[in-house]
Amino acid sequence: MRSALVSTLLCCLLATACTEKADSKAPEEPACGIGLEMKPSTPIATINGQSLACSELYARDKEAALALTREYKSALGKLHSEALNQFVNDRLLQAEADAAKLSMAEFLGSAVTVPPATEEDIQTFYDQAVASGEKLPAIDEIKGDIERFVVEQRQKAALSAFRASLRKKASIETHLPALP
C-alpha cells in the first residue's frame, strides 16, 4: 500500500515537472482582449453547434472596450490624484494641530472660523432659491435649515482657503505616476 502511494506521488511529480517544462517552452498565446483573460481561440459560445471564439467577440467590441478602458484609466487617475491631495491636506492640517498641541477638531475650531448667518443672509438665500423656481415653505418654517446651510457653506469655503494657504507655505512634491 505504501509503495503504491509513493509510486503515485512520484508519477504526479514527474507529470507536473514535464508539464511545466513543456509549458515553459511553448510560446504563450496572447490574451483574447481587454478584460478577457483567455486565449483568442477559446470558445465563448456555441450557436447551433458552431463555436464562437473569443477573438471574434473582441474583434467586434474592440473599439468600445478601448474607449471604456481609457475612461476607466482616466477616472482611476483622477481618483488617485484626489486621494493624494486629500492625504497631503490631512498631513498638513495634522502637522499644524500637532504644533499647536491641539486635537484636530480643536485646531480646526480655532483656525477656521466663520461668522454666523445674519437675517439678511438667510433672506437673500431664500429669495434666490424662490427666484430660481424652487417651491419652498414659508421662510419661518425653514429658517434654521437655511442658517445651518449658509454656515456650512462658509465653513467649507474657509477650510478650503486655509488648506490652500497651508499648501502654499509647504514644500510638496508628488510622484504619482500616470496610468499607461
Backbone as CSV, one residue per row, in Angstrom:
resi,resn,N_x,N_y,N_z,CA_x,CA_y,CA_z,C_x,C_y,C_z
1,MET,0.829,-1.193,0.000,0.000,0.000,0.000,0.873,1.256,0.000
2,ARG,1.898,1.234,0.838,2.771,2.395,0.940,3.548,2.599,-0.354
3,SER,4.011,1.507,-0.963,4.760,1.638,-2.209,3.865,2.151,-3.328
4,ALA,2.583,1.816,-3.305,1.650,2.320,-4.318,1.474,3.824,-4.152
5,LEU,1.400,4.280,-2.921,1.257,5.713,-2.646,2.497,6.473,-3.101
6,VAL,3.685,5.921,-2.810,4.937,6.545,-3.209,5.020,6.585,-4.734
7,SER,4.638,5.497,-5.380,4.662,5.447,-6.849,3.722,6.486,-7.439
8,THR,2.529,6.624,-6.871,1.557,7.601,-7.356,2.100,9.010,-7.197
9,LEU,2.688,9.301,-6.041,3.267,10.624,-5.805,4.403,10.911,-6.782
10,LEU,5.265,9.917,-7.036,6.360,10.101,-7.988,5.830,10.382,-9.385
11,CYS,4.796,9.670,-9.774,4.202,9.887,-11.104,3.636,11.304,-11.213
12,CYS,2.952,11.745,-10.147,2.377,13.099,-10.152,3.468,14.156,-10.244
13,LEU,4.552,13.962,-9.482,5.649,14.919,-9.515,6.313,14.958,-10.887
14,LEU,6.523,13.776,-11.477,7.136,13.725,-12.804,6.224,14.365,-13.848
15,ALA,4.931,14.094,-13.749,3.982,14.669,-14.708,3.957,16.191,-14.592
16,THR,3.992,16.670,-13.352,3.992,18.115,-13.132,5.268,18.730,-13.691
17,ALA,6.395,18.109,-13.458,7.665,18.628,-13.952,7.687,18.635,-15.475
18,CYS,7.189,17.577,-16.090,7.150,17.517,-17.556,6.211,18.574,-18.118
19,THR,5.068,18.749,-17.464,4.102,19.747,-17.921,4.694,21.143,-17.819
20,GLU,5.377,21.442,-16.704,5.985,22.763,-16.527,7.044,23.013,-17.579
21,LYS,7.868,21.974,-17.899,8.888,22.154,-18.920,8.245,22.384,-20.276
22,ALA,7.221,21.615,-20.587,6.552,21.760,-21.880,5.893,23.120,-21.980
23,ASP,5.259,23.563,-20.880,4.592,24.864,-20.883,5.596,25.991,-21.016
24,SER,6.761,25.857,-20.390,7.712,26.954,-20.415,8.344,27.117,-21.803
25,LYS,8.394,26.038,-22.611,8.977,26.122,-23.931,7.982,26.628,-24.967
26,ALA,6.710,26.320,-24.769,5.702,26.712,-25.753,5.431,28.204,-25.637
27,PRO,5.347,28.899,-26.779,5.031,30.335,-26.709,3.612,30.527,-26.177
28,GLU,3.470,31.500,-25.335,2.181,31.808,-24.716,1.276,32.497,-25.731
29,GLU,0.075,31.987,-25.879,-0.889,32.626,-26.765,-1.387,33.887,-26.063
30,PRO,-1.466,35.018,-26.765,-1.873,36.265,-26.107,-3.309,36.196,-25.595
31,ALA,-3.596,37.078,-24.659,-4.964,37.140,-24.129,-5.893,37.593,-25.240
32,CYS,-7.133,37.196,-25.125,-8.119,37.468,-26.160,-8.396,38.954,-26.346
33,GLY,-8.596,39.650,-25.278,-8.939,41.062,-25.395,-8.898,41.721,-24.044
34,ILE,-9.272,42.952,-24.010,-9.255,43.731,-22.780,-10.268,43.146,-21.805
35,GLY,-9.772,42.741,-20.655,-10.654,42.201,-19.625,-11.030,40.746,-19.840
36,LEU,-10.614,40.155,-20.945,-10.904,38.742,-21.209,-9.601,37.968,-21.130
37,GLU,-9.315,37.431,-19.971,-8.058,36.730,-19.751,-8.205,35.279,-20.192
38,MET,-8.342,35.088,-21.506,-8.415,33.756,-22.084,-7.765,33.801,-23.459
39,LYS,-7.455,32.646,-23.988,-6.815,32.580,-25.293,-7.822,32.986,-26.368
40,PRO,-7.339,33.607,-27.448,-8.239,34.032,-28.519,-9.046,32.894,-29.122
41,SER,-8.474,31.703,-29.124,-9.173,30.566,-29.725,-10.197,29.924,-28.790
42,THR,-10.262,30.365,-27.557,-11.188,29.775,-26.591,-12.624,30.032,-27.021
43,PRO,-13.422,28.963,-27.108,-14.829,29.168,-27.458,-15.563,29.858,-26.299
44,ILE,-16.343,30.864,-26.627,-17.102,31.555,-25.586,-18.600,31.345,-25.750
45,ALA,-18.979,30.747,-26.878,-20.382,30.396,-27.103,-20.438,29.333,-28.193
46,THR,-21.504,28.578,-28.140,-21.771,27.609,-29.209,-23.162,27.913,-29.723
47,ILE,-23.249,28.195,-31.023,-24.512,28.592,-31.634,-24.844,27.569,-32.712
48,ASN,-25.907,26.835,-32.477,-26.312,25.777,-33.421,-25.137,24.877,-33.789
49,GLY,-24.368,24.520,-32.780,-23.256,23.605,-32.977,-21.972,24.256,-33.444
50,GLN,-21.964,25.536,-33.744,-20.754,26.219,-34.182,-20.189,27.067,-33.046
51,SER,-18.891,26.964,-32.861,-18.238,27.707,-31.783,-17.991,29.152,-32.196
52,LEU,-18.122,30.015,-31.221,-17.779,31.425,-31.385,-16.533,31.650,-30.537
53,ALA,-15.430,32.026,-31.180,-14.165,32.205,-30.474,-14.123,33.565,-29.797
54,CYS,-13.360,33.631,-28.739,-13.186,34.879,-28.003,-12.680,35.986,-28.927
55,SER,-11.785,35.643,-29.842,-11.225,36.644,-30.753,-12.302,37.277,-31.634
56,GLU,-13.342,36.523,-31.964,-14.425,37.071,-32.784,-15.206,38.139,-32.008
57,LEU,-15.453,37.858,-30.741,-16.143,38.845,-29.902,-15.279,40.094,-29.753
58,TYR,-13.996,39.898,-29.481,-13.109,41.036,-29.289,-13.007,41.877,-30.554
59,ALA,-12.978,41.229,-31.706,-12.910,41.976,-32.962,-14.131,42.892,-33.106
60,ARG,-15.266,42.438,-32.626,-16.488,43.233,-32.742,-16.538,44.370,-31.724
61,ASP,-16.083,44.137,-30.492,-16.231,45.159,-29.442,-14.925,45.852,-29.064
62,LYS,-13.891,45.702,-29.890,-12.575,46.242,-29.562,-12.597,47.750,-29.322
63,GLU,-13.196,48.521,-30.212,-13.205,49.983,-30.066,-13.940,50.414,-28.798
64,ALA,-15.082,49.787,-28.537,-15.830,50.119,-27.317,-15.030,49.735,-26.077
65,ALA,-14.357,48.587,-26.130,-13.544,48.147,-24.991,-12.380,49.106,-24.757
66,LEU,-11.759,49.556,-25.837,-10.653,50.508,-25.698,-11.138,51.842,-25.130
67,ALA,-12.303,52.301,-25.591,-12.856,53.568,-25.077,-13.172,53.448,-23.592
68,LEU,-13.774,52.337,-23.195,-14.086,52.131,-21.773,-12.811,52.046,-20.940
69,THR,-11.788,51.421,-21.489,-10.516,51.316,-20.769,-9.910,52.696,-20.556
70,ARG,-9.973,53.548,-21.594,-9.461,54.912,-21.444,-10.249,55.668,-20.378
71,GLU,-11.582,55.542,-20.395,-12.414,56.208,-19.388,-12.083,55.706,-17.987
72,TYR,-11.910,54.397,-17.865,-11.579,53.796,-16.571,-10.252,54.334,-16.050
73,LYS,-9.237,54.345,-16.921,-7.926,54.826,-16.502,-7.970,56.300,-16.127
74,SER,-8.747,57.061,-16.864,-8.880,58.484,-16.556,-9.551,58.670,-15.196
75,ALA,-10.637,57.934,-14.970,-11.346,58.034,-13.686,-10.465,57.548,-12.543
76,LEU,-9.716,56.485,-12.772,-8.830,55.956,-11.738,-7.705,56.943,-11.439
77,GLY,-7.168,57.571,-12.480,-6.137,58.584,-12.283,-6.661,59.754,-11.474
78,LYS,-7.880,60.182,-11.784,-8.499,61.284,-11.045,-8.726,60.881,-9.581
79,LEU,-9.185,59.663,-9.366,-9.398,59.164,-8.006,-8.096,59.184,-7.214
80,HIS,-7.018,58.656,-7.813,-5.722,58.637,-7.122,-5.236,60.053,-6.834
81,SER,-5.392,60.938,-7.793,-4.942,62.322,-7.624,-5.709,63.012,-6.502
82,GLU,-7.021,62.857,-6.487,-7.830,63.474,-5.437,-7.517,62.875,-4.075
83,ALA,-7.324,61.568,-4.036,-6.984,60.913,-2.765,-5.632,61.394,-2.259
84,LEU,-4.675,61.538,-3.175,-3.356,62.030,-2.781,-3.451,63.457,-2.258
85,ASN,-4.203,64.305,-2.945,-4.368,65.687,-2.478,-5.016,65.727,-1.099
86,GLN,-6.016,64.908,-0.871,-6.669,64.856,0.437,-5.686,64.383,1.504
87,PHE,-4.877,63.394,1.152,-3.889,62.872,2.093,-2.885,63.953,2.458
88,VAL,-2.412,64.695,1.463,-1.466,65.789,1.710,-2.121,66.834,2.604
89,ASN,-3.354,67.213,2.284,-4.072,68.193,3.107,-4.196,67.720,4.551
90,ASP,-4.557,66.455,4.721,-4.705,65.907,6.071,-3.388,65.947,6.839
91,ARG,-2.299,65.607,6.160,-0.985,65.630,6.815,-0.612,67.055,7.216
92,LEU,-0.869,68.017,6.328,-0.545,69.412,6.642,-1.368,69.912,7.826
93,LEU,-2.660,69.599,7.821,-3.523,70.007,8.934,-3.086,69.348,10.237
94,GLN,-2.755,68.062,10.176,-2.333,67.351,11.381,-1.041,67.934,11.931
95,ALA,-0.123,68.293,11.050,1.138,68.899,11.496,0.876,70.219,12.209
96,GLU,-0.048,71.012,11.682,-0.398,72.287,12.324,-1.056,72.044,13.680
97,ALA,-1.952,71.072,13.741,-2.620,70.753,15.006,-1.610,70.255,16.032
98,ASP,-0.688,69.402,15.592,0.342,68.887,16.496,1.230,70.024,17.011
99,ALA,1.589,70.947,16.123,2.439,72.079,16.522,1.727,72.956,17.552
100,ALA,0.413,73.057,17.427,-0.368,73.854,18.374,-0.745,73.046,19.617
101,LYS,-0.366,71.762,19.638,-0.682,70.852,20.741,-2.196,70.778,20.993
102,LEU,-2.929,70.664,19.889,-4.389,70.570,19.936,-4.838,69.348,19.145
103,SER,-6.034,68.872,19.476,-6.617,67.817,18.643,-7.004,68.454,17.308
104,MET,-7.259,67.642,16.328,-7.637,68.171,15.013,-8.911,69.003,15.118
105,ALA,-9.899,68.507,15.853,-11.164,69.241,15.997,-10.943,70.582,16.693
106,GLU,-10.138,70.573,17.767,-9.850,71.828,18.469,-9.109,72.812,17.569
107,PHE,-8.141,72.289,16.838,-7.361,73.146,15.953,-8.237,73.770,14.873
108,LEU,-9.033,72.947,14.213,-9.897,73.476,13.155,-10.906,74.471,13.708
109,GLY,-11.398,74.208,14.916,-12.339,75.134,15.553,-11.724,76.497,15.823
110,SER,-10.425,76.506,16.095,-9.774,77.790,16.370,-9.190,78.435,15.107
111,ALA,-8.772,77.625,14.140,-8.111,78.162,12.949,-9.083,78.545,11.831
112,VAL,-10.220,77.877,11.785,-11.175,78.121,10.707,-12.486,78.591,11.337
113,THR,-12.658,79.879,11.380,-13.876,80.429,11.976,-14.641,81.221,10.921
114,VAL,-15.941,81.171,11.033,-16.796,81.926,10.112,-17.868,82.644,10.924
115,PRO,-18.321,83.768,10.423,-19.374,84.488,11.143,-20.709,83.743,11.007
116,PRO,-21.593,83.903,11.964,-22.910,83.271,11.844,-23.698,83.910,10.698
117,ALA,-24.695,83.198,10.241,-25.564,83.731,9.186,-26.446,84.823,9.769
118,THR,-26.531,85.921,9.053,-27.389,87.032,9.501,-28.790,86.849,8.930
119,GLU,-29.717,87.628,9.434,-31.081,87.611,8.887,-31.055,87.942,7.402
120,GLU,-30.195,88.887,7.049,-30.070,89.284,5.640,-29.541,88.123,4.786
121,ASP,-28.552,87.364,5.304,-28.021,86.208,4.586,-29.121,85.178,4.330
122,ILE,-29.905,84.915,5.363,-30.977,83.928,5.268,-32.025,84.385,4.253
123,GLN,-32.417,85.653,4.341,-33.423,86.182,3.423,-32.920,86.164,1.974
124,THR,-31.666,86.546,1.777,-31.082,86.560,0.428,-31.057,85.157,-0.158
125,PHE,-30.648,84.198,0.635,-30.611,82.814,0.170,-32.008,82.339,-0.210
126,TYR,-32.976,82.621,0.667,-34.360,82.219,0.429,-34.892,82.871,-0.850
127,ASP,-34.676,84.150,-0.996,-35.173,84.879,-2.177,-34.550,84.331,-3.465
128,GLN,-33.266,84.021,-3.436,-32.599,83.480,-4.622,-33.161,82.101,-4.989
129,ALA,-33.422,81.292,-3.974,-33.971,79.957,-4.233,-35.370,80.057,-4.835
130,VAL,-36.193,80.933,-4.304,-37.550,81.121,-4.826,-37.486,81.679,-6.250
131,ALA,-36.593,82.642,-6.479,-36.460,83.254,-7.807,-36.004,82.238,-8.855
132,SER,-35.283,81.204,-8.419,-34.822,80.186,-9.366,-35.871,79.112,-9.619
133,GLY,-37.035,79.268,-8.997,-38.126,78.333,-9.255,-38.350,77.285,-8.178
134,GLU,-37.595,77.345,-7.105,-37.777,76.385,-6.013,-39.108,76.640,-5.312
135,LYS,-39.811,75.565,-5.045,-41.055,75.657,-4.266,-40.685,75.407,-2.804
136,LEU,-40.671,76.452,-2.030,-40.242,76.359,-0.634,-41.383,76.746,0.296
137,PRO,-41.366,76.153,1.505,-42.329,76.592,2.519,-41.999,78.021,2.962
138,ALA,-42.821,78.570,3.791,-42.576,79.922,4.309,-41.200,79.959,4.969
139,ILE,-40.549,81.107,4.873,-39.181,81.252,5.378,-39.071,80.909,6.857
140,ASP,-40.097,81.235,7.641,-40.040,80.949,9.077,-39.962,79.448,9.354
141,GLU,-40.518,78.637,8.463,-40.522,77.180,8.656,-39.145,76.561,8.391
142,ILE,-38.345,77.198,7.563,-37.059,76.596,7.185,-35.859,77.483,7.511
143,LYS,-36.099,78.493,8.294,-35.060,79.457,8.637,-33.829,78.773,9.261
144,GLY,-34.065,77.864,10.185,-32.950,77.156,10.842,-32.140,76.330,9.856
145,ASP,-32.829,75.666,8.918,-32.137,74.869,7.907,-31.284,75.752,7.005
146,ILE,-31.838,76.890,6.613,-31.091,77.819,5.757,-29.874,78.349,6.496
147,GLU,-30.062,78.692,7.756,-28.953,79.217,8.559,-27.821,78.198,8.646
148,ARG,-28.168,76.922,8.937,-27.146,75.868,9.008,-26.445,75.696,7.656
149,PHE,-27.214,75.724,6.582,-26.640,75.554,5.250,-25.658,76.677,4.924
150,VAL,-26.050,77.913,5.191,-25.181,79.066,4.906,-23.882,78.959,5.699
151,VAL,-23.991,78.599,6.973,-22.786,78.470,7.813,-21.904,77.321,7.314
152,GLU,-22.516,76.187,6.949,-21.741,75.049,6.436,-20.996,75.428,5.156
153,GLN,-21.651,76.162,4.271,-21.002,76.598,3.035,-19.824,77.529,3.334
154,ARG,-20.003,78.394,4.285,-18.910,79.292,4.680,-17.755,78.505,5.290
155,GLN,-18.092,77.506,6.112,-17.052,76.683,6.736,-16.259,75.915,5.678
156,LYS,-16.950,75.362,4.705,-16.262,74.638,3.636,-15.334,75.567,2.867
157,ALA,-15.819,76.751,2.542,-15.002,77.714,1.804,-13.793,78.151,2.632
158,ALA,-14.012,78.404,3.917,-12.914,78.837,4.790,-11.884,77.713,4.961
159,LEU,-12.348,76.480,5.102,-11.428,75.347,5.241,-10.634,75.154,3.954
160,SER,-11.278,75.293,2.834,-10.598,75.172,1.547,-9.517,76.248,1.405
161,ALA,-9.849,77.461,1.775,-8.878,78.560,1.706,-7.720,78.313,2.682
162,PHE,-8.025,77.792,3.874,-6.982,77.508,4.861,-6.048,76.416,4.344
163,ARG,-6.623,75.354,3.772,-5.800,74.283,3.197,-4.897,74.836,2.100
164,ALA,-5.460,75.699,1.255,-4.670,76.292,0.168,-3.506,77.101,0.735
165,SER,-3.739,77.822,1.831,-2.655,78.610,2.428,-1.579,77.695,3.014
166,LEU,-1.982,76.556,3.585,-1.002,75.603,4.111,-0.183,75.002,2.972
167,ARG,-0.849,74.670,1.884,-0.151,74.088,0.733,0.837,75.093,0.143
168,LYS,0.446,76.355,0.141,1.301,77.402,-0.421,2.592,77.541,0.391
169,LYS,2.476,77.403,1.724,3.641,77.530,2.609,4.519,76.282,2.601
170,ALA,3.938,75.132,2.275,4.640,73.853,2.392,5.455,73.537,1.138
171,SER,6.400,72.672,1.323,7.161,72.131,0.197,6.562,70.757,-0.099
172,ILE,5.887,70.643,-1.224,5.188,69.412,-1.566,5.669,68.913,-2.920
173,GLU,6.091,67.665,-2.958,6.440,67.017,-4.215,5.606,65.762,-4.311
174,THR,4.899,65.601,-5.403,4.133,64.371,-5.592,4.781,63.579,-6.716
175,HIS,4.699,62.283,-6.610,5.353,61.392,-7.574,4.362,60.342,-8.058
176,LEU,3.132,60.731,-8.204,2.105,59.807,-8.665,2.296,59.569,-10.155
177,PRO,2.544,58.330,-10.544,2.787,58.076,-11.975,1.477,58.150,-12.765
178,ALA,1.609,58.498,-14.018,0.444,58.491,-14.911,0.122,57.036,-15.238
179,LEU,-1.145,56.744,-15.407,-1.527,55.396,-15.777,-1.228,55.179,-17.257
180,PRO,-0.784,53.959,-17.596,-0.461,53.676,-19.003,-1.694,53.724,-19.883
